[in-house]
Amino acid sequence: MTSFFLFLSKVFKWTFGFFDAFGNVLNWILFIVCCTLFTYWCYVLVSRLGNNKDKDYHSPTEGKHPYYDPEIYKKEG
């Protein structure tokens, strides 16, 4: 019975080592993805909207989803 528990402890130690290594790899993947998104965000802010280009920028959804729609919020009564 003792050998079974020793084997079980080795299995648990191996699985915790595996989860530790997998967590490390997953953290690096998420870090690289977040760095890429941040770099793209900076690129959009600087290249597309920088140097007063934001005055010429028009959103593709501009006017399609108004914040205040008088048809929805009209008073009745």
C-alpha positions as CSV (number, residue, x, y, z in Angstrom):
1,M,0.0,0.0,0.0
2,T,2.9,2.3,0.7
3,S,4.3,1.8,-2.8
4,F,0.9,2.8,-4.2
5,F,0.9,6.1,-2.3
6,L,4.5,6.8,-3.3
7,F,3.5,6.2,-6.9
8,L,0.5,8.5,-6.5
9,S,2.7,11.2,-5.0
10,K,5.0,11.0,-8.0
11,V,2.0,11.3,-10.3
12,F,0.8,14.4,-8.4
13,K,4.3,15.9,-8.5
14,W,4.5,15.3,-12.2
15,T,1.0,16.8,-12.9
16,F,1.7,19.9,-10.8
17,G,5.0,20.3,-12.8
18,F,3.1,19.9,-16.0
19,F,0.5,22.5,-15.0
20,D,3.2,24.9,-13.9
21,A,5.0,24.5,-17.3
22,F,1.7,24.8,-19.2
23,G,0.8,27.9,-17.2
24,N,4.1,29.5,-18.0
25,V,3.7,28.8,-21.7
26,L,0.1,30.1,-21.6
27,N,1.3,33.3,-19.9
28,W,3.9,33.9,-22.6
29,I,1.3,33.4,-25.3
30,L,-1.1,35.8,-23.7
31,F,1.7,38.3,-23.1
32,I,2.7,38.2,-26.8
33,V,-0.9,38.6,-27.9
34,C,-1.5,41.5,-25.6
35,C,1.8,43.2,-26.8
36,T,0.6,42.8,-30.4
37,L,-2.8,44.3,-29.6
38,F,-1.2,47.2,-27.8
39,T,1.3,47.8,-30.7
40,Y,-1.6,47.8,-33.2
41,W,-3.6,50.2,-31.0
42,C,-0.6,52.6,-30.8
43,Y,-0.2,52.3,-34.6
44,V,-3.9,53.2,-35.2
45,L,-3.6,56.2,-32.8
46,V,-0.4,57.5,-34.3
47,S,-0.8,56.7,-38.0
48,R,-4.5,57.0,-38.7
49,L,-5.5,59.6,-36.1
50,G,-2.3,61.5,-35.4
51,N,-1.3,64.9,-36.8
52,N,-4.9,66.2,-36.8
53,K,-6.0,63.4,-39.1
54,D,-8.8,62.7,-36.7
55,K,-10.7,65.6,-38.1
56,D,-10.9,63.8,-41.5
57,Y,-11.7,60.4,-40.0
58,H,-15.3,59.3,-40.3
59,S,-16.5,56.1,-38.5
60,P,-18.2,53.5,-40.8
61,T,-21.1,53.3,-38.3
62,E,-21.5,57.1,-37.9
63,G,-25.2,58.0,-37.9
64,K,-26.4,54.4,-38.0
65,H,-26.6,54.0,-34.3
66,P,-27.4,57.3,-32.7
67,Y,-27.1,57.8,-29.0
68,Y,-30.4,59.7,-28.9
69,D,-33.1,58.5,-31.3
70,P,-36.1,60.8,-31.1
71,E,-38.4,58.0,-32.5
72,I,-37.6,55.9,-29.5
73,Y,-37.7,58.5,-26.8
74,K,-40.6,60.8,-27.9
75,K,-43.0,61.9,-25.2
76,E,-46.5,60.7,-25.3
77,G,-49.3,62.5,-23.7
